[in-house]
Every structure is written in C-alpha cells, then in structure tokens.
C-alpha cells in the first residue's frame, strides 16, 4: 500500500465534481480505500508528483487533456500503476485506444449507480491485487536468480523450441567470457550449426516435472559435467529448459588414471613380477603410491578386492559394504568368496580356470549374492597376482554393480523377441527404409507385392511404388523432421512383381530411428477391393455434398479450422459479386459483408470466442436451440444493395466422423423485406396503442360517469324491487371495467424482443419491496438470468397480488430455484389456504375468478412467449405452489 496508513491510495480524476464526490463516497464505504480527487488531468499529474498511489480512475472526456492523453503522460513515468478508464463514452475506438495505451480496465458509466460503483470497486481491487502479486513474483524471481548467480555450478535456461539462451548465471558467464543471452545454445556451448543429437528436451518434456540426470563430455570446453535438466515455467508463461551442470572433470580424470594404472598392472606377467620386485626394493615408493590411490579406492562406487590363493577375501574397499549389504569389513574379511558371495560356487571355479589360462579378465559378468541372499549382477576386471617368489598368491581386481543394466538388457531382449514375433505375424506389411533402400521388411509386406524378402532387401524402395506417387513420397521422406508423421492411413498403389498389377494399400509412414540412424518406418495394409468401394462411395458423397452446397439457393460458405475458405457456393457468388476462385483458399470471406477485415460469426464460433459475439454483434447473437454450437444474428449492411440490406446469418461448427471440429459453415438470408414489415407493424402498433390508450381513457371516464349516475339513482329509489333492476347494470359495468384494465396490460405483451433479465433484481422489485412487513420472505438458489418477455416482472407481481388477495392468512412467501434434466424449476409458494385440485387449471383461464380475472391468464401468456410453462402444484390448506418451468436455452447463471 502506498500510503502511510493501511489503506490503498486511489486517485480519481473527472471534470464533474459531483461525480467525483459520489465516486469517493462509494469507494471509501468498504473501508480499505482512501480516494483523492482531481478536477482535471493536469491536477491529477500534480497529485501524482506529490504522492504515490496504488491505482488511478479517470474520465475520458475532460477539457485540456482527455483520459487517454492523461494515461499516456502517466505511462511515460510509471508503466505499472493500475489505470481504469471510467466514462460515459462507449465507442469501440475509445476502448481500443485506451487498452492499447496501457489501460488495465475500461468501464462505461450509466445505469444503476449501486451496481456500477460496485463493479468499479471490484475492478480497482482486482487491478491493485494483481499488480502487488506481480511485484512479489518479480522479487522472488530476482532472489532465485541471485541464488543461481552465487552457485559455482553451470546454470542456464533456454527455449526448447528456438534453442535461444534466456539466462546464464554469473559463474558460467565469467567462464564463457562474453554475453550469450539471446544466442543459440548449441552454437555457443557445442560449436555446432544444428541441434545436438543428445539434447534431452524430448526426455524432460515427456517426464515433466521430474528432473533428468545424465553425464556429458563437452569437447569445446574439454570438461566433463554431471547434469540435471528439468522443465520450469518462465515469467512469460512458456515452459523452458533449466540445466544445472557440475564440473566433474578432475574426478573423471582421476578415475581414468586409476583404470589406466590397473591396466598397466595387469599388462603382462613378467612386468607384474618386475613391479613386485621393484615394490619390495622400494617400500617407501609403494607407501606413497598407496596413499595416492587410497582416497580414490575408498570413495569410488566400484569395489576393489583381493583374495589369497585359497579363495578367501583378504582385502576389500568400503564400497563392498554398500554393494553386499554388510555393516563392517570385519564381517567379510577372511570369508571364502565362492561360498559367501556366489549363487553357485561353480561359477567361481569357471572364473579361476579362465584366469589360470589368460591371467586376467575384463568386463566379466557373473551373478553374486548380497547378505540377505538378494541376487545381483556384477562386472569384474580381475587378474592373478604372485608373491615375491613368483608363486600364485591369489586374485585381485574391481567389481561394478550392473544389476539395473542387466535387468534392462534382459527386458530389451524380451521386448525385441516379442516385437519380432508380432512383426512377423501381424496382417500388416512392415518395412524400414534407409538411404532410399529397404533394409527390413516382414513376410506380409513381401507377399502383398509378390516378391520374396531376399529380393526386396537392399533394393530401392521407390521401385515398388506406382509412378504417380513416387515424387511426393520421395520429397516427404527427404524433407521431414525426425518423428514427423509423413502419411497417416492414406491410400497409394504399389507395383506387383508382374509389373502389370497395381496393388492398392493403406499406408502409414513416419520418420524415426533404426539401429541409431535416420529411417522411414512404414506399414501397409492390403485393402484394394474394399477400399476402392469405400473410395468410390466417398467420391460420390463428396460430389453430392458439393452439388447440394453449390446448387443451394441459400448463400453459404465453409471455412476450415485455419479460417481458409473451402466452399463458396454459386448463390453467394451471385449475391456478393465475388466469384469463388477469388476467395477459396484465402481467409478473405469478410469481403462479401464488410469494408475492412473483421471476423464473421463462423470465425468466432470456430475459435470458441463466444464472449466476442457480444462485442462484434452488439448483443444480437443467439445460440441455436436445435443445433449444438450454432449461433445466429441479424444486422444491417449499409454498403450492400442500393439502400442497404438486412441479413440474418447463422454459423455452425462442422465435425468429422470422430467428432473433431474441422471447420465452420455460415449461411445467409436476406430479411430486408421482413424487417421493413416488422418496422411497419411496429409503427402501426404504436398508433393502435395510442388509439387504445385514448379510447380506454375515454371509456373509463364514461364508466365513472355511469357508475356515479347509477349510485345517485339507487339513492333516489326506495322501491327494493325497482332497485334490483340496477344490479345487472353494475355487473355489466364491472365486466367492462375489468376488460378495459386487461387491455392496458395485454397491449404491451410481445411488442419487444425477449431479453436477458436478472431474477434476483426482479424478485427484489416485485416481491421484497411490495410484501407487507408482517409477511416473512425467504429465497434460495435464485442466482439466474432468465430470457423472457420484458413483462416478466408482471409475472411475479401478479403472483404476489394473488397471495395478498386470495391467500387468506399468509405469514410466509418463499421463492426457490433448482436445475433438473436441462430444465430450471422456479417455485413461488406461500402458506395460505391454497387452491382446490378441481380448479388448478381453470385459474389460468381468461376471466376466471374475482377481481379482473385476467392476472394468471396474463402470467401464462407472458411466459409462453419463450416456451416457459407455469402450473400450480400446492396442497389445499398448506398454501399455493406456482412452479415455472424454464427450458435450458432460456436461463443461465447470473453474473454479478
């Protein structure tokens, strides 16, 4: 918070002082904002120089400097402070200009002040909290980069798609000696012109968020590295590669020296004898050598051991404890190696026989046992050694745990056998091409094209492909990237061995790796006759579809999922004056309707931009009740025709047989004449309503005169019999009065199009504000908007009137809503005397009941306009329950 207190500081700028005071009053009511005001943008800039603010609210139209100009001045010295345009101007270009210049939100004045300032408060809160969150995230990012910069390891971040270097830590930057940010990682670190074949991007993105560890020798730096790679999220939202590498060159070289020393020791028996003689003669030298290597032996992962002539263990490095599961070397020193560590002691005898013949073994694999009898596999480099007299003294060497490698190797062997069995027995032909030659094929492949496998292997692949497919297939194989799918279940023709028959096959082909080299790997399935029939049917279906679209009198076009036109029928060509060859294959279908590029309704529903339908079609877009994902709208196009035309257009998604969207269809209908008729009817209705209102006013005045005169006559007549003749006149006048009142209500029914209306707002206005205080009101789950006639409020007003007039003693009214099976059920209930079962339907008839007799009839008529129904389902003696059924397309969750 910018101020010295705990409140967020907000600056509000407007040239109308009373609006500033009102804005300050509303925003400060919550208790978490402190609002300063300024009557012009220039005064606002002075306030900003004097004080730091958390957010700015500005009007657009102000003398001297408007809101957008004020925004530009603010952004010149502060790019981050939240800025909200709050104005009565709602033009699209103003909104776009404000947002393009860095406004966080744009809010239009007008309407209910309470709701308007509540929304403004929400926008301010959201903007302030978002900016504070971004500031905290940036601080945390800087702290993390500071930690990376303090590490001795190599730390860098790169883009996995472009290989651009996004970050390196200081120690690595100092090692490189120049700035590499923005350069390509494989060029800078590997001195290559293409991406590294050992790059781990595909691995870490497959197993994210898990890290991947590996080792690598960098020939450019002449260093060995132990590396950990993982995927992290960069501040701009993309997934990037983080690599942390530790320099293990010295350890690696020490190990190489050790291995070289052992190879030298075991090089020959004569040299070994000579070395033993030298060691006996210079014990001090031996001690120094032993000290030099002891640290390496004690800390290496491999086990170094020595046995005596009887096969007992006399020396082992500490790593033997980890490998075999013992607690101390005392537990194993002196033990017979064959009996203690071997699953089968005969295996030890086999090794000794080889050593007696050759003197040494390298990478000799054998199974051993851990202390708990768990089997393990090891690889050993072992040689015999002799005493000072040249007599056999035992064996010594190193042991490496290869259990995991052995398990993997065995699994790979099993998989290889399984795959070989599957490839040889599946009905599909399988083949592999390298350097344009077939290097593998199964028997099925050979049988399909009539050759033997021996004839096929090593021959050019393209000799077997029908000429009309060769060039395309060769080009795709030569120009596709690794792991690209070249062909997915497509039909081509192969040449049979007889050179006459063309074999139709379904082929799938992709780029992969075979025996470590780039290869095209494919399968074919013999489906000649069946596929010919299917292809023929598909061609006929496509021709029929094309004929339907082209010959349809309704203008229409189809775009694919890339918004390129694939169909533009003849009717649309004639209607728009644009021939199909000008637009097919382009995204310029807008030319038929608009003077400049903008999305059509098909574009918006194809991209799922349903919210933008409101912006582009100014609230006229409606979702179809018959077809899923279809929307329609109506608009006036002043540049079409001589005087402009009205078009009704519908867009719908197109899906393939798998249900995947591949494009969208838009159809057009000229409704100019209909709109002109509607306008004529609307004008006629206005005149009729005026006439009706005038006539009704005169009739009501006349009824008043007649009613008064009858009352005077009744006062003057003393004869009861004569007075009774006036009763039918009273009844007739009352009927006329009720019918006149009904015409007043009914004349506006259906005059305007249905609109979305807030159910909570209607209940507040027609029930809560009307019910007497002694009647308790409860409501539950009413947070919905209803699409209905503008007279929807009269529905609930009449229900309340029915309760007050006919409910008897009522103490509670309840309104609830629930969703069931694509229907919204709105329930209005009271605890009055209820309605008898015999008249539950009659109460909705015109003229039924006392008072006007038209209230519930009007309720049902209003609801029926948008296919809603109402019925009474209460119990006599417990109160009424009016249940309104709203179909799924006519209700939605209310957005506050």
Order of alpha helices (4+ residues) and beta strands (2+ residues): beta-alpha-beta-alpha-beta-alpha-beta-alpha-beta-alpha-beta-beta-alpha-alpha-alpha-beta-beta-beta-alpha-alpha-alpha-beta-beta-alpha-alpha-alpha-beta-beta-beta-alpha-beta-beta-alpha-alpha-alpha-beta-beta-beta-alpha-beta-beta-alpha-alpha-alpha-alpha-beta-beta-beta-beta-alpha-alpha-alpha-beta-alpha-beta-beta-alpha-beta-beta-alpha-beta-beta-beta
